[in-house]
Amino acid sequence: MGDLCSRLAAVDERIADAARAAGRDPSEITRIVVTKFHPASLVAELHRLGVRDVGENRQQEFSRKVAEVGRLDGLRWHFIGQAQTNKARAIRAAASVVHSVDRLRLADALHAAAEPGQPVLDVLLQVNLTEDPARGGVAPAELEALAAHTAALSSLRVRGVMAVAPLEEPPTSAFERLRGLADTVRTVVPAAEWISAGMTADFAEAIAAGATHLRIGSAITGPRPQRG
Ligand SMILES: *Cc1c(COP(=O)(O)O)cnc(C)c1O
């Protein structure tokens, strides 16, 4: 717990430094702690340390952990992984934000999964910054159509874009491209100002390129246990 607390503080200090270096206000940046592979008890510990945003990338683990942790005051769960359409209901039931909407059918499935009276779901459109179609995310050329389609679904609110930096390219150029793609989405949905980018290895570069939401795992949680 002591280590966790000091790692969290150290990362937050680095976030604040990177924000100031970029002429940005650190308070406009949301730091999401990625807790995948770790036990639900880690989420409770993080919550005690003041963390309010946590991220998970696999639906089964996500749903199990949400049930195990129960209601914690102010805690928001971010779903950041590849989503299958047949898991849309389970994801929607537990997530405050879904970062990984990357195709029309997934947007449709999340919309269809809305229960009566359920609040509008915040979603980000995940963009593939690589040339490899097997990586998650919509191709940049198809982003505008996905934005228009998703924006027309009344139970979803398009908040912006999400991406993972490619392995084979410096993060700075990839994140600058993402910033341009965020502008494209805003031609369709002017209020979609969120940019989810930046992980343990590249969050400072992401902040310099305008990221509003960072998804940071191992720098805060320590090494991930093997998936059991
Ligand atoms: C695991 C994961 C992260 C966090 O990765 P770290 O390198 O541990 O910070 C961020 N985003 C996504 C989509 C992930 O799957």
The ligand as a Tripos MOL2 file, in Angstrom:
@<TRIPOS>MOLECULE
LIG
   15    15     1     0     0
SMALL
NO_CHARGES

@<TRIPOS>ATOM
      1 C1         -2.8290   -2.2490  -20.4650 C.3       1 LIG1
      2 C2         -3.2990   -1.0440  -21.1910 C.ar      1 LIG1
      3 C3         -2.8390    0.2370  -20.8090 C.ar      1 LIG1
      4 C4         -1.8400    0.4760  -19.6920 C.3       1 LIG1
      5 O1         -0.5940   -0.0380  -20.0240 O.3       1 LIG1
      6 P1          0.7340    0.3010  -19.1420 P.3       1 LIG1
      7 O2          1.8280    0.1840  -20.1300 O.co2     1 LIG1
      8 O3          0.7890   -0.7150  -18.0670 O.co2     1 LIG1
      9 O4          0.5870    1.6650  -18.6100 O.co2     1 LIG1
     10 C5         -3.3530    1.3220  -21.5130 C.ar      1 LIG1
     11 N1         -4.2390    1.1770  -22.5150 N.ar      1 LIG1
     12 C6         -4.6790   -0.0350  -22.9180 C.ar      1 LIG1
     13 C7         -5.6610   -0.1110  -24.0460 C.3       1 LIG1
     14 C8         -4.2230   -1.1680  -22.2660 C.ar      1 LIG1
     15 O5         -4.6720   -2.3820  -22.6620 O.3       1 LIG1
@<TRIPOS>BOND
     1     1     2 1
     2     2     3 ar
     3     2    14 ar
     4     3     4 1
     5     3    10 ar
     6     4     5 1
     7     5     6 1
     8     6     7 2
     9     6     8 1
    10     6     9 1
    11    10    11 ar
    12    11    12 ar
    13    12    13 1
    14    12    14 ar
    15    14    15 1
@<TRIPOS>SUBSTRUCTURE
     1 LIG1         1 GROUP 0 **** ****
